[in-house]
Amino acid sequence: MNTAYDIIGAILILIGSIFLFLGGLGIFRMPDVYNRLQAGTKATTLGGMSTILGIGFLMVEDYWGWLVKAIIIVIFIAFSNPISSHALARAMYKRKHYPLIMSKDENMDAYREVADKNQNKEETI
């Protein structure tokens, strides 16, 4: 017989699977590294957290430790995914892999001017 924990767990796993699929699709379809990073990070954060929580809810009737461990893993994912995404994006920008801008406006990337000035200062030191 299905309990409320089983139903919640199944729904969370389904939501997580959908987010992970859409994240993979976003990585495949996006034009540059920044868009791919954004699509992958948001989707894996939400998808991974939902899937892990769903497993925690499915196993809660056997042992409550599963849910506690799942919550600890979710907290770790919530902190580590955005930080790693930011570090990767910053490294790409410092290597002069600028975002793809399809607009005719040349002033679209306001950070490029600041980054170029900072890099010139670092080279003179």
N, C-alpha and C positions, 0 to 999 in steps of 0.2 A: 504494500500500500504506500502510495506517495505521501510524504509528509510535506509540510510547508518548506522545510529546509531543502528537500529534493527539488521542489519546483523553483525556488529562488536560485539554487545552484545551477539548474539547467538553463534558466533564463539568462543568468550572468555569463555562462559559458557560451551561449548562443550570441549574445551581444559582443562578447570578446572576440569570437570567431569572425563576426561581421567586420568589426573594426580592424582586425589583423589582415583580413582579405583586402579591405579598402586601402589600408596602408601599403600593402604590396602593390596594388594597382596604382596608387599614387606615386610610388617610387618608380614604377615602370613608365608612367605617362608624363611626369613633370619634366620641364625643359632644362633646368639647371640644378646645380648642387644644392642651392639654398631652398628651392621649392621641394626637392626630394627629401632634404633633411627635415623640413617642417612636416611634410606628409608622413614620413616614416616615424618621426619622434612622437607626434601627437597620437597617431594610430597605435603604435606599439605601447605607448603609455596607457592609453585607455583600454586597448585590447588585452594587454598583458595583465593589467590590474583586474579587469573584469573576469578573465579566465581563471586567474589564481584565486580570487575571492569565490568564484563559483565552485571550484574544487574544494575549497575550505568549507563551504556550506554543504556540499555533498557528503563530506566525510565527518561532519560535526556530530552525527549520531553515534559514531564509533568511538570518537575521542575528540574532546574539545581542543586539544593541543593543535589539531590541524588548522582550525580557524585562527588561533593565535599566531601560528607560524605564517599563515597566509597574510594576515594583517601586517606582520613585520616585513614580509617580502614586498607588499604593496607600498608601504612607507618608504622602503629602500628604492623602489622603482620611481616613486613620486619625486624623490630628491635627485637620483642619479641620471635619469633620462634627460631632463632639461639642461642640467649642467654639462653633460657630455655633448649635447647638441650645440650648445653655445660655444663650447671649446672648439668643436669641429668647424663651425661657421666662421669663427674668428681666425682660425688657422688658414682657412681657404681665402679669406679676405686679405690676410697679410701676405699670402703668396700671389696676390694680384689676380685672383679668380673672382672677378666682379660679378654681381647679379646681372642676369639677362634682362635688359630694359627694352621693351618694344615700343616705347613712346618716343616721339620726336624731340621731347624736352630733354636737353642735355644736362639740366640741373636736377635730374630726378634722384640721383644718388648723392644725398647731402653729406653722407659720411665719408665719401671718397676724398673730399678736400681736407677734412680733418685728419684722415689716416695718412694722406700724402705729406702733410705738414709735420706730423709726428715722426714719420719715417725719415724725413730730411733732417730733423733734429737729432735722431738717433745716429744717423750716418756721420754727422759732424762731430759727435762726441768721441 
